[in-house]
């Protein structure tokens, strides 16, 4: 992990296209501004984790997956004919 010190209105740049700016420092809270291209999604970590958790729980089953030792109904009908 890279750890940087920044003051208010100072920034860091990631990969030439993403800028993180320290907007405000108040007590133990730091407000950051993020400038990124529209095709880059930016989420707080807890929101990102919730999205990933939801995606894993609701991931569609691929049609190509068949449990070992079992055939899909399409395979059974093809083999029966």
URCORQUI-V662274 format. One record per residue. N is the residue number from 1. PSI is psi in whole degrees, 0 to 359 (NA if undefined). OMEGA is omega in whole degrees, 0 to 359 (NA if undefined). Layout:
# URCORQUI-V662274
((N/PSI/OMEGA) (N/PSI/OMEGA))
This chain:
# URCORQUI-V662274
((1/132/175) (2/128/179) (3/125/182) (4/148/172) (5/133/179) (6/148/175) (7/171/178) (8/137/181) (9/3/174) (10/159/186) (11/172/170) (12/155/180) (13/135/179) (14/124/173) (15/37/176) (16/352/186) (17/355/182) (18/127/177) (19/134/175) (20/122/184) (21/134/173) (22/111/184) (23/320/184) (24/146/174) (25/119/181) (26/105/182) (27/236/180) (28/13/182) (29/133/178) (30/128/176) (31/129/181) (32/145/172) (33/140/181) (34/124/174) (35/119/183) (36/156/176) (37/155/182) (38/333/182) (39/0/178) (40/120/178) (41/142/180) (42/123/179) (43/153/167) (44/152/185) (45/317/182) (46/327/177) (47/316/177) (48/314/179) (49/320/179) (50/320/178) (51/314/180) (52/318/179) (53/316/178) (54/315/181) (55/320/180) (56/322/181) (57/332/186) (58/22/180) (59/127/180) (60/146/178) (61/130/180) (62/139/180) (63/336/183) (64/351/182) (65/127/176) (66/131/181) (67/146/180) (68/134/179) (69/358/179) (70/153/176) (71/151/175) (72/164/181) (73/329/177) (74/318/180) (75/320/182) (76/315/182) (77/325/178) (78/319/181) (79/336/182) (80/337/188) (81/NA/NA))
